Amino acid sequence: MAIKLFITGGTFDKEYNELNGELFFRKSHLHEMLKRGRCRVDLKLKTLMMVDSLLMTAPQRRRVLAECLAAREKRIVITHGTDTMPETARLLGSRLKDKTVVLTGAMVPYKFGSSDGMFNLGAALSFAQTLPPGVYVAMNGRYFNWDNVRKNKAKGEFEEIKKN
């Protein structure tokens, strides 16, 4: 059972410029992360873009959707920036019914050494193998349904939306 892993950038893949203090993208760290984590899951990686999710455009989100629809694999993990991950999850969740799609990200860049990225990636890969078809967000060791998740910026974690 192969899992398609789409890379879109986000904090996972940011690097720090020590001279000017800016974060930037060079290349994805996912290959290194999977190697360090000794991942033995059959994966097919594809980089779609390297973008901060705050700068992700509607056409870029539609490209993520198109790639998911076109993928032969029924299980998909997407690395994504955390700021607009719920928006992308809502777009995908309203259209994808026959695949298990898990979006994940990191609050701290992998290259910082204290990142939550390795943990979130491992959880996302596990959830992609075990959850039924649907779209989910995997962060902080939990998974959330696509239509019931938000980023709590004050706490620095993801949570369910309280429904009245």
C-alpha positions in Angstrom: 0.0 0.0 0.0 1.9 3.0 -1.3 1.3 6.5 0.2 1.6 9.6 -2.0 3.4 12.4 -0.1 2.8 15.8 -1.6 5.2 18.6 -0.4 3.9 22.2 -0.5 6.5 23.9 1.7 5.4 25.5 5.0 7.5 25.6 8.2 8.6 22.0 7.6 11.0 23.2 4.9 12.0 26.6 6.0 15.6 27.5 6.7 17.0 30.4 8.7 19.3 33.1 7.3 21.6 34.0 10.2 22.8 37.2 8.4 19.4 38.9 8.0 17.2 36.8 10.3 14.8 35.8 7.5 13.2 32.4 6.9 13.5 31.0 3.4 13.1 27.9 1.3 15.9 26.1 -0.4 14.8 22.4 -0.8 12.6 20.1 1.0 13.8 18.4 4.2 11.4 15.5 3.9 13.9 13.0 2.4 16.2 13.7 5.3 13.4 13.5 7.8 12.2 10.1 6.5 15.7 8.8 6.5 16.4 9.9 10.0 13.1 8.5 11.2 13.9 5.2 9.6 10.6 5.2 7.7 9.9 1.9 6.0 6.5 2.9 4.5 6.3 2.7 0.7 6.2 6.4 -0.3 6.0 8.3 -3.5 7.1 11.9 -2.9 6.3 14.8 -5.2 7.1 18.5 -4.5 4.2 20.6 -5.7 5.5 24.0 -4.5 7.6 25.5 -1.8 5.5 28.3 -0.3 4.5 29.8 3.0 0.8 28.9 3.5 0.0 32.6 4.2 1.1 33.2 0.6 -0.6 30.2 -0.9 -3.0 31.3 -3.7 -6.4 29.9 -4.7 -4.8 28.4 -7.9 -2.1 26.7 -5.8 -4.8 25.2 -3.5 -6.7 24.0 -6.6 -3.4 22.4 -7.8 -3.2 20.5 -4.6 -6.8 19.3 -5.1 -6.1 18.3 -8.8 -3.0 16.3 -7.8 -5.0 14.5 -5.1 -7.7 13.7 -7.6 -5.2 12.5 -10.2 -3.2 10.4 -7.7 -3.5 6.6 -8.2 -2.8 6.1 -4.6 -5.7 6.0 -2.2 -3.7 7.2 0.7 -2.1 10.7 0.6 -0.1 12.8 3.1 0.4 16.5 2.4 3.0 18.7 4.1 1.5 22.2 4.5 2.1 25.4 6.3 0.0 25.6 9.5 -1.5 29.0 9.1 -3.9 28.1 6.3 -3.9 24.3 6.6 -7.6 24.2 7.6 -8.6 26.2 4.5 -6.9 23.7 2.2 -8.4 20.8 4.2 -11.9 22.3 3.6 -11.3 22.6 -0.1 -10.1 19.0 -0.3 -12.7 17.6 2.1 -15.6 18.9 0.1 -14.3 17.1 -3.0 -12.4 14.0 -2.0 -14.5 11.1 -0.9 -12.7 7.9 -1.9 -9.2 8.6 -0.5 -7.6 9.0 2.9 -5.8 12.4 2.8 -3.9 13.7 5.8 -2.5 17.2 6.0 0.3 17.9 8.5 2.9 20.6 9.2 5.2 21.9 11.8 5.1 24.9 14.2 9.0 25.1 14.3 11.2 24.5 11.2 12.9 21.1 11.0 16.3 22.7 10.7 15.9 24.4 14.1 16.4 21.0 15.8 13.5 21.4 18.3 10.9 21.0 15.6 7.6 19.1 16.1 7.9 18.2 12.4 9.2 14.6 12.8 6.5 13.8 15.3 3.7 15.2 13.2 5.0 13.5 10.0 5.2 10.1 11.7 1.7 10.6 13.1 0.3 11.7 9.7 1.9 8.6 8.0 0.3 6.3 10.6 -3.1 8.0 10.3 -3.0 7.8 6.5 -2.6 4.0 6.9 -5.4 3.5 9.4 -8.1 6.1 9.0 -11.1 5.5 6.6 -11.5 7.6 3.5 -11.8 11.3 4.2 -9.7 14.4 4.7 -7.9 15.0 8.0 -5.4 17.3 9.7 -2.8 15.6 11.9 -1.0 17.8 14.4 0.1 17.5 18.0 -0.4 13.7 18.0 -4.1 14.1 17.2 -6.2 14.0 14.0 -9.0 16.3 13.2 -11.8 16.0 10.6 -11.4 18.5 7.8 -14.6 20.4 8.7 -13.9 20.7 12.5 -10.4 22.0 13.0 -8.6 25.3 13.5 -5.2 26.6 14.6 -5.3 28.2 18.0 -2.5 30.8 17.6 -2.6 31.7 21.3 -1.9 28.2 22.4 0.3 27.2 19.4 -1.7 24.1 18.7 -4.6 22.7 16.6 -8.0 22.1 18.1 -11.6 21.1 17.3 -14.0 23.9 16.6 -16.6 24.0 19.4 -20.0 23.5 17.8 -23.1 25.0 19.5 
